[in-house]
């Protein structure tokens, strides 16, 4: 299965503190194609679901630094995902 890396160039300011997560939260650039199985095998502990892109029928995952522990961040781990490297 192939995945596409999406590089985050800039985070857009949210109009509200609470907003539905989406790819429009960022200024992005399409990156290279990667093998999804290899990606999860190598970086699985740093990947978490971020949002659905209904227009393109795909699910976006984000890669957070290893020091961010989403499991202990409580129910609002979206705020912890602010430190994303790529989607």
Secondary structure as UniProt FT lines:
FT   STRAND          2..11
FT   HELIX           23..25
FT   STRAND          26..35
FT   HELIX           36..43
FT   HELIX           44..46
FT   STRAND          47..53
FT   HELIX           54..56
FT   STRAND          58..64
FT   TURN            66..67
FT   HELIX           70..72
FT   TURN            77..79
FT   HELIX           80..83
FT   STRAND          84..86
//
